[in-house]
Amino acid sequence: MIIIHAFLKVDSNKRQEFLDIAKEVTALSQAEEGNISYQFYEDPRQPNSFVFLEKWKDGAAIKEHEDTAHFKQFSKEVPNVLSEPIKVELFEASAIN
């Protein structure tokens, strides 16, 4: 399993635009076959600071995700609503039973 944490700081004037595109990419990504989970959250102590928490079956699932129209559209639109560049962390993990 591969876990991705993507940290985004959103321009406060473009918050609603971000929320609209984030909700759309989240719903469509959750429906992908290789997706285990996909959510985004706001830091309650830092308004307009968000993190996407993603779990994917494997690298092939991430590649398929990156090739989808919804991810490409998100990647095109999201830089326009950010106040600083995205920071991404990727982890390889296994579930503990």
DOKOLRO-160194 format. One record per residue (C-alpha): residue in one letter; residue number from 1; z, y, x. Coordinates in nm, 3 decimals, padded with zeros to 5 digits. Layout:
<rs>
<r><code>a</code><pos>NUM</pos><up>Z</up><north>Y</north><east>X</east></r>
...
</rs>
This chain:
<rs>
<r><code>m</code><pos>1</pos><up>00.000</up><north>00.000</north><east>00.000</east></r>
<r><code>i</code><pos>2</pos><up>-00.073</up><north>00.352</north><east>00.120</east></r>
<r><code>i</code><pos>3</pos><up>00.139</up><north>00.648</north><east>00.014</east></r>
<r><code>i</code><pos>4</pos><up>00.018</up><north>01.007</north><east>00.034</east></r>
<r><code>h</code><pos>5</pos><up>00.232</up><north>01.320</north><east>00.006</east></r>
<r><code>a</code><pos>6</pos><up>00.023</up><north>01.636</north><east>-00.032</east></r>
<r><code>f</code><pos>7</pos><up>00.217</up><north>01.964</north><east>-00.021</east></r>
<r><code>l</code><pos>8</pos><up>00.060</up><north>02.271</north><east>-00.185</east></r>
<r><code>k</code><pos>9</pos><up>00.181</up><north>02.630</north><east>-00.207</east></r>
<r><code>v</code><pos>10</pos><up>00.013</up><north>02.802</north><east>-00.498</east></r>
<r><code>d</code><pos>11</pos><up>-00.059</up><north>03.172</north><east>-00.536</east></r>
<r><code>s</code><pos>12</pos><up>00.175</up><north>03.285</north><east>-00.816</east></r>
<r><code>n</code><pos>13</pos><up>-00.111</up><north>03.476</north><east>-00.981</east></r>
<r><code>k</code><pos>14</pos><up>-00.316</up><north>03.155</north><east>-01.000</east></r>
<r><code>r</code><pos>15</pos><up>-00.041</up><north>02.919</north><east>-01.114</east></r>
<r><code>q</code><pos>16</pos><up>-00.192</up><north>02.833</north><east>-01.453</east></r>
<r><code>e</code><pos>17</pos><up>-00.533</up><north>02.769</north><east>-01.298</east></r>
<r><code>f</code><pos>18</pos><up>-00.368</up><north>02.531</north><east>-01.051</east></r>
<r><code>l</code><pos>19</pos><up>-00.176</up><north>02.352</north><east>-01.326</east></r>
<r><code>d</code><pos>20</pos><up>-00.495</up><north>02.301</north><east>-01.525</east></r>
<r><code>i</code><pos>21</pos><up>-00.689</up><north>02.147</north><east>-01.235</east></r>
<r><code>a</code><pos>22</pos><up>-00.386</up><north>01.947</north><east>-01.116</east></r>
<r><code>k</code><pos>23</pos><up>-00.331</up><north>01.792</north><east>-01.460</east></r>
<r><code>e</code><pos>24</pos><up>-00.696</up><north>01.695</north><east>-01.482</east></r>
<r><code>v</code><pos>25</pos><up>-00.719</up><north>01.533</north><east>-01.138</east></r>
<r><code>t</code><pos>26</pos><up>-00.389</up><north>01.354</north><east>-01.201</east></r>
<r><code>a</code><pos>27</pos><up>-00.498</up><north>01.199</north><east>-01.531</east></r>
<r><code>l</code><pos>28</pos><up>-00.832</up><north>01.087</north><east>-01.394</east></r>
<r><code>s</code><pos>29</pos><up>-00.682</up><north>00.955</north><east>-01.069</east></r>
<r><code>q</code><pos>30</pos><up>-00.419</up><north>00.753</north><east>-01.257</east></r>
<r><code>a</code><pos>31</pos><up>-00.704</up><north>00.573</north><east>-01.435</east></r>
<r><code>e</code><pos>32</pos><up>-00.865</up><north>00.456</north><east>-01.110</east></r>
<r><code>e</code><pos>33</pos><up>-00.852</up><north>00.083</north><east>-01.042</east></r>
<r><code>g</code><pos>34</pos><up>-00.705</up><north>00.122</north><east>-00.692</east></r>
<r><code>n</code><pos>35</pos><up>-00.432</up><north>00.364</north><east>-00.796</east></r>
<r><code>i</code><pos>36</pos><up>-00.074</up><north>00.243</north><east>-00.823</east></r>
<r><code>s</code><pos>37</pos><up>00.078</up><north>00.580</north><east>-00.912</east></r>
<r><code>y</code><pos>38</pos><up>-00.019</up><north>00.947</north><east>-00.898</east></r>
<r><code>q</code><pos>39</pos><up>00.205</up><north>01.238</north><east>-00.995</east></r>
<r><code>f</code><pos>40</pos><up>00.272</up><north>01.596</north><east>-00.896</east></r>
<r><code>y</code><pos>41</pos><up>00.599</up><north>01.789</north><east>-00.904</east></r>
<r><code>e</code><pos>42</pos><up>00.720</up><north>02.141</north><east>-00.841</east></r>
<r><code>d</code><pos>43</pos><up>01.012</up><north>02.214</north><east>-00.609</east></r>
<r><code>p</code><pos>44</pos><up>01.276</up><north>02.370</north><east>-00.838</east></r>
<r><code>r</code><pos>45</pos><up>01.411</up><north>02.583</north><east>-00.551</east></r>
<r><code>q</code><pos>46</pos><up>01.069</up><north>02.710</north><east>-00.441</east></r>
<r><code>p</code><pos>47</pos><up>00.853</up><north>02.822</north><east>-00.733</east></r>
<r><code>n</code><pos>48</pos><up>00.483</up><north>02.746</north><east>-00.690</east></r>
<r><code>s</code><pos>49</pos><up>00.549</up><north>02.482</north><east>-00.422</east></r>
<r><code>f</code><pos>50</pos><up>00.415</up><north>02.147</north><east>-00.538</east></r>
<r><code>v</code><pos>51</pos><up>00.384</up><north>01.797</north><east>-00.400</east></r>
<r><code>f</code><pos>52</pos><up>00.143</up><north>01.526</north><east>-00.507</east></r>
<r><code>l</code><pos>53</pos><up>00.292</up><north>01.178</north><east>-00.468</east></r>
<r><code>e</code><pos>54</pos><up>00.023</up><north>00.912</north><east>-00.459</east></r>
<r><code>k</code><pos>55</pos><up>00.032</up><north>00.535</north><east>-00.411</east></r>
<r><code>w</code><pos>56</pos><up>-00.292</up><north>00.344</north><east>-00.348</east></r>
<r><code>k</code><pos>57</pos><up>-00.358</up><north>-00.028</north><east>-00.309</east></r>
<r><code>d</code><pos>58</pos><up>-00.537</up><north>00.018</north><east>00.025</east></r>
<r><code>g</code><pos>59</pos><up>-00.768</up><north>00.237</north><east>00.231</east></r>
<r><code>a</code><pos>60</pos><up>-01.070</up><north>00.126</north><east>00.029</east></r>
<r><code>a</code><pos>61</pos><up>-00.904</up><north>00.259</north><east>-00.288</east></r>
<r><code>i</code><pos>62</pos><up>-00.849</up><north>00.596</north><east>-00.119</east></r>
<r><code>k</code><pos>63</pos><up>-01.213</up><north>00.606</north><east>-00.006</east></r>
<r><code>e</code><pos>64</pos><up>-01.326</up><north>00.531</north><east>-00.363</east></r>
<r><code>h</code><pos>65</pos><up>-01.093</up><north>00.806</north><east>-00.488</east></r>
<r><code>e</code><pos>66</pos><up>-01.236</up><north>01.057</north><east>-00.241</east></r>
<r><code>d</code><pos>67</pos><up>-01.587</up><north>00.972</north><east>-00.366</east></r>
<r><code>t</code><pos>68</pos><up>-01.508</up><north>01.042</north><east>-00.733</east></r>
<r><code>a</code><pos>69</pos><up>-01.645</up><north>01.350</north><east>-00.908</east></r>
<r><code>h</code><pos>70</pos><up>-01.296</up><north>01.457</north><east>-01.018</east></r>
<r><code>f</code><pos>71</pos><up>-01.156</up><north>01.449</north><east>-00.664</east></r>
<r><code>k</code><pos>72</pos><up>-01.457</up><north>01.635</north><east>-00.526</east></r>
<r><code>q</code><pos>73</pos><up>-01.419</up><north>01.899</north><east>-00.798</east></r>
<r><code>f</code><pos>74</pos><up>-01.045</up><north>01.933</north><east>-00.727</east></r>
<r><code>s</code><pos>75</pos><up>-01.113</up><north>01.965</north><east>-00.353</east></r>
<r><code>k</code><pos>76</pos><up>-01.366</up><north>02.238</north><east>-00.424</east></r>
<r><code>e</code><pos>77</pos><up>-01.143</up><north>02.436</north><east>-00.665</east></r>
<r><code>v</code><pos>78</pos><up>-00.791</up><north>02.400</north><east>-00.524</east></r>
<r><code>p</code><pos>79</pos><up>-00.836</up><north>02.611</north><east>-00.206</east></r>
<r><code>n</code><pos>80</pos><up>-00.904</up><north>02.910</north><east>-00.433</east></r>
<r><code>v</code><pos>81</pos><up>-00.553</up><north>02.892</north><east>-00.586</east></r>
<r><code>l</code><pos>82</pos><up>-00.347</up><north>02.828</north><east>-00.273</east></r>
<r><code>s</code><pos>83</pos><up>-00.144</up><north>03.075</north><east>-00.070</east></r>
<r><code>e</code><pos>84</pos><up>-00.160</up><north>02.854</north><east>00.242</east></r>
<r><code>p</code><pos>85</pos><up>-00.339</up><north>02.537</north><east>00.357</east></r>
<r><code>i</code><pos>86</pos><up>-00.247</up><north>02.196</north><east>00.215</east></r>
<r><code>k</code><pos>87</pos><up>-00.024</up><north>01.974</north><east>00.429</east></r>
<r><code>v</code><pos>88</pos><up>-00.079</up><north>01.600</north><east>00.391</east></r>
<r><code>e</code><pos>89</pos><up>00.127</up><north>01.302</north><east>00.506</east></r>
<r><code>l</code><pos>90</pos><up>00.000</up><north>00.943</north><east>00.485</east></r>
<r><code>f</code><pos>91</pos><up>00.222</up><north>00.635</north><east>00.509</east></r>
<r><code>e</code><pos>92</pos><up>00.152</up><north>00.263</north><east>00.512</east></r>
<r><code>a</code><pos>93</pos><up>00.420</up><north>00.078</north><east>00.318</east></r>
<r><code>s</code><pos>94</pos><up>00.513</up><north>-00.244</north><east>00.148</east></r>
<r><code>a</code><pos>95</pos><up>00.722</up><north>-00.294</north><east>-00.162</east></r>
<r><code>i</code><pos>96</pos><up>01.074</up><north>-00.432</north><east>-00.131</east></r>
<r><code>n</code><pos>97</pos><up>01.141</up><north>-00.705</north><east>-00.384</east></r>
</rs>
